[in-house]
Amino acid sequence: MENLKRELKKVIVEQDELIEYSLISLLSGGHVLIEGVPGLAKTLMIKTLSKALDLDFKRIQFTPDLMPADVTGIKVFNMQTREFELKKGPVFTNFLLADEINRTPPKTQAGLLEAMAENTVSIDGELLELPSPYMVFATQNPLEYEGTYPLPEALVDRFLMKILIDYPSKNAETEIIKRYNSGFSSIDLDKCDIKVVCTANDILSLRESVQNVKVEEALMEYMVSIVSETRNNPLIDIGSSPRGTIALLQCSKACAAYEGRDFVIPEDIKKMAIPTLRHRIILKPELELEGVKADEVLKDILSKLKVPR
C-alpha cells in the first residue's frame, strides 16, 4: 500500500484522507461516495489509481436525461446477422467514476444498484458478470441543489463509506500551481511516470488477507454498541441498519491491514466509524435546519461510549 500511496502522491497534493480512505475501501472491496466541490482532484485521484494498478477506468457524467441503458448497456439488432448483439455500457470496467450522481433521476441511479450489490448486470434477462475487482467511485456536489435528485436510501446504503473533502491548504495550493507552472497536466498522466505497483490479482489477494485480520469479541460488541446508539439517540431520526455494522467491521479490518497489523485495535474502529456511518443516519429535521451535521452527532456518540481495552 505504501508503494501505491507514493505513486498517487506524484500527482495528488495533500488530500491525505481521500487517498487513505479510498485505499481502505479498495482493500475492503466496497464502493465510495465522495462529496466535495468541483476541482478538488477527485477524478484525477481515481484515474491515477487505475494507472498504478493497471486496471480499466471509465467515467460517466450523470445528467438529467441519462437513461439506465446508458449505464448498463443494451441489446441492439444487427441487420446483417439478423440477431441481437450486446453493446456493453461503461459499467463494465474495474473502476467506475459516477460523476455528479445526484444529477440524474432515481430510475437511472437504480441502474447502478445491482452492479454495486451483486457485481452483476441484468440486460434483457441475461445475467452478466462484472470485471473483478470492481469498484464505484461516485461524486456529488454539496453546494448545488437545483436540478439534483437526492440519492435513494437503498443506493446510499450500498456505499461502504462516504468521504468528505475540503479545499487544500495554502501551502498545498501553492504546490499545485507550481506543478502546473512547470508543465504538469491532469489530462496527460503519462508524463507523470506513474508506475504499476500492484495488479488485479494482488488486490484480490490483499482482500483475502484482510479477511484474516483478527477482531476480539469485545471489539465486535463495541462496534454493535456504536451502531445501536445511532438507533436510540434522541438527535437521530433513523439510525444505521446492520449493513452499517458490517461496513464498520470490514473497514476496521482493512484499516488495521493498511497500518500493517493483523489485528484490530479500538482506534481503527473510532477512525472508521464516521466515514462508514455518516451517510447511514438521518438526523431529526429540526437539527438539519439548524445546521447540525451527522459527523458532530457521531463524534458525540463515540465520546460517550466506553472503549474496550
N, C-alpha and C positions, 0 to 999 in steps of 0.2 A: 504493500500500500504506500510506503514511503516513496518508492520509485514513481508510482502513479501520481502522487501528490506533487513530486518535483516537476514532472512534465507539465502538469496543469499550471504550476506557478510560472512556467516560462511565458505563459500567455495571460493568466489571470492575476491581477494585482489585488492584494488583500482578499476580501470575501472568504475568509477562512471558514466561517460557519457553513456557508453554501457548499464549499468543497468537502468539508468533513462530513456533513450530514448526507450529502449526495453519495459519497463513498460508503458510508454506513448503510444506506438504503440499498446500494448495489450489492453489498455483502449479504443483506437480508433478503434480497430477491423481491423487493417491493417497489411501489411507484411513488413519485414525489410531486406534490403540488407546491409551486414556488410563487410567492406573492411579492411583488415589488414594482416600482415604476419602470417604464422603459429605459433602456440604456445602461443597465447595471450588469451586463455581461452574462446574462442567463443563457442565451443561445450560444454564445462564444464558449462558455464552460462545457456545455454538453457536446458541442462539435469537437472540442479539444479532447474530451474524454473518449469519444468514439475513435478518434485517431490514435490515441495512446493505447487503446485496446484492440485496434484493427477490427472494429465492428461497424456494421451498417448503420447509417443515421439518416432519418428523414424528418421533415418538418411540415406540419400542417398549420396554415394560418386560418384560424377559425373565424368565420364571418356569418352574418345572419342568414345568408342564402345557401350555406353549405348543407348538403344532404348526407344522410348516413352512408349511402353508396360511395360518396366521395372519400369517405374514410376507410371503409372496409373493402370496397371493390364491387364488381358487378359482372354478371354473365351477359355477353353480347353474342348475337347471332352472326356467324360467319357465312356469308353468301356463297363462298367458294366451296367450303367443306360441308355446308348445309347442317352445321352443328353449332351448339352454343359453346363459346370459349370464355374461360375465366380471365378477367382483367383485374389483377390484384391491386388493392388500394395501398396507400402509404403506410397503413397499419402493419403491413408485412415488412418488418425491419427489426433490428436489435434495440436501437434507441429511437423512440418516437418523441419529438417535441410537439406537444399540442399547445400552440401559441395562442394566448388570449382565449382560453377555452370557454370563458363565460360570455363570449360574444356570439355564440351560436345557440339555437333553440335546444331545449331538453331532448327532443327527438334525435337530434344529431349527436348530442353529448352521450346519449344512451348507446350509440353505436360503438363506443369505447368500452362499455360496461362488461360485456362478455370477454373481450380481449384482455382486460385488466384482471378479471376474476379467474378466468379459466385458461388463459394463454391459447385460446382458440377463437375462430371466427366462423359463423354460420352464414353461408351465402346460398340462397335458393335451396335450402335443405341439406347442403353439403357442409360437413364439419371439417375445417382446415386448421392444421396446427400452425402456430406462430413460431418464428425462429427462437432459439434459446442461446444465450439469455435474452429476455425481452423485458424492456423497462420503459415506462411512460413518464416523461417529464412534462407536466402541464403548468402553464403560467397564467396568471391573471393580474390585471392592473387594479390596485386598490383605490385609485383616485377617480375613476370614471364609472358611473352607474347608468348613464343614459345609453340605451341600446344594448344593454347587457342582460343576461339571464342567469339568475342565481343557480349554482350547481345543485342538483337534487341530492338529498342526504345519502341516498344509496350509492351515488357516484363518489361523493366526497369521502365516504367511509372506506372506499377502495384504495385511497391513497395511504400508504404506510405512514408518511409524515408530511407535515406542511411546514415549509421553510419560509421565513420572513427575511427579506434582505433590504438593507438600507443604503443610503448614499455612502460613498467611500470617504475616508478622512482626507484632510487637505494634503497630507504627505503622499497618500496613495494616489490622489487625483493628479498631483504634480508628476508622479512617476508615470502615470498613464499618458499624459500629454508629451512627456519626454520620449516615451517609446514611439508614439505616433510621429513625433517630430523627427525621429531617427529612421523612419521608413516602415514601421510596423503597420500591418493591415490585417484587420479581423477577417477580411474576405479571403486572403491568401495565407492560409496557415502553413503551407509548405515551406515558407521562408523561416518559420519559427523552429525548425529542426525538432519537431515532435517525434520522439522515438516510441516504437511499440514495445511496451514493457510488460504486457500481460495479454493473454489470449482468452478467447471464449471458454476454452477448456479449463484454463487457470481459474477463471471466475467461478465456474461451476464447482471446481474442486474446493475453492475457498469457502463457498457457500456450504458445502458438506462439512468442512471443518468447524464452521460457526455452529452447526447443529450439535457438535460435540463439546461446546463450551459448557462448563458446569454451573448450575444455579442451585443454591441451597434452598431448602423448603421455606425457611424464614424469609428469604428474599422474594420468593413467589407470593407468600402471604402479604408482604409489603406492597408488591405490585397490585394485588387484588384490593388492598385497603385504599390505595390511591384512586383506583377506578371506582370503587364502591362509594368513596366520598363524593365523587362528581354526581352521583345519583341522589345523594342525601343533602348536599349543600344547598342552603336556602337561596343562594345567589344564582344557582343554575336551574334553568327550566327543564332541560333534557340532558341527562348525563350520557357517558360513553357506554356503548354496548360491549359485550365480551370480546368483540373484534379489537377493541382498543387495548384490552389487557393482553391479547395475543401479540399485537403490534409492539407493545411496550416490552414484552418478553423478547421478541425477535431482535428489536433494536438494541436492547441492553446487552444481549449476547454478541451482536455484531460490534457494538461499541467496545466491549471487552477485547474481542479479537483484533479490532482496529488498533487498540492500545498495546497489543502484543501479549495479552493474557488469555489463559484458557479457563478462566473463572470470572463470574460477575461479582462486582462489589456494589454497595449501595449508591456510590457516586455515579455509576453507569446508569442506574435506574432514574436517579434525580435529574441527570443530564438529558435523558431521552423522554422523560415524562411530558414535558411541554410540547416539543415538536410532534409527538405521536398522539397527543390528546387535544391540542388546541382547536382542531377542526372537527372534533367529535362531540363537543359540548355546545349547547345553546344557552346563553345567559337569559335571565329574565328581561323582557322587553324594556322595562324602565331603566335597567342598568345600561343597556346598549345605547339608549337615548342620552344617558349621562356621560357616555364615552368610556365606560369601563370595559377593559379588554379581557379576553379569556385568559391570556398569559398571567395577568395580575391575580385572578381568582385561583389559577393553578399553583402559582407561587405561594399563595396564602395557604392552600391545602398542604403543600409539601412542607411548609414551615411548621405546621401544627402536628403532623404525623410523626410518631416515634420511629426513628431509623434503627433497624436491627444491626447489631454489631457482632 
